[in-house]
């Protein structure tokens, strides 16, 4: 029984991950997510159902278009597999609980904005508004403790990023600012602040590592969304434990 549930969630994650690829790539360019159907960006070959099986089609085709043999970006199967893995991870930690819907919504948001930010360095308002309303609605039925903590998290997350943007004179993108309002609804105030610290730390470390190779250049904007995503997920699943460890270690 439990194996069947995990299998169902894995398949659901793969399918949604494939859809999130479409959303993350098309919405920033103001394209429809339903038309035209999925196709090869090089030769416009319309993909058949057998070519649309998440991850497995990529492997079977050797990472190339069946029609023109042009290389298919590995980012597609990566985010499909990652979505499935994170959906399974959330279920493993939360189980059959209404909070699972919050976790899956947060994961979905972070996957989409990471795809969008990597390709276009944009986090579209349409995506943020949708998830703000979705998670806001879920918080009515799955409140934090205390109940206002989620809304306080949204205000604090938005305000901190806005202040940083003003201080850095545009160093922080508008999409990142609004994204943290949505993250705040899911995490609450304490974990929202922690997620920002984690994202900044990870972004700094990776940036310093890639700078010597020319992948990241000083003064040139880069996609910060994926670091926000990692920080938010770490804070969501492990934030309370991390904060408790910090207090116990340094204040007792």
HELIX and SHEET records of a PDB file:
HELIX    1   1 UNK A    2  UNK A   26  1                                  25    
HELIX    2   2 UNK A   27  UNK A   29  5                                   3    
HELIX    3   3 UNK A   49  UNK A   51  5                                   3    
HELIX    4   4 UNK A   56  UNK A   60  1                                   5    
HELIX    5   5 UNK A   75  UNK A   94  1                                  20    
HELIX    6   6 UNK A   99  UNK A  120  1                                  22    
HELIX    7   7 UNK A  125  UNK A  141  1                                  17    
HELIX    8   8 UNK A  149  UNK A  167  1                                  19    
HELIX    9   9 UNK A  174  UNK A  211  1                                  38    
HELIX   10  10 UNK A  225  UNK A  251  1                                  27    
END                                                                             
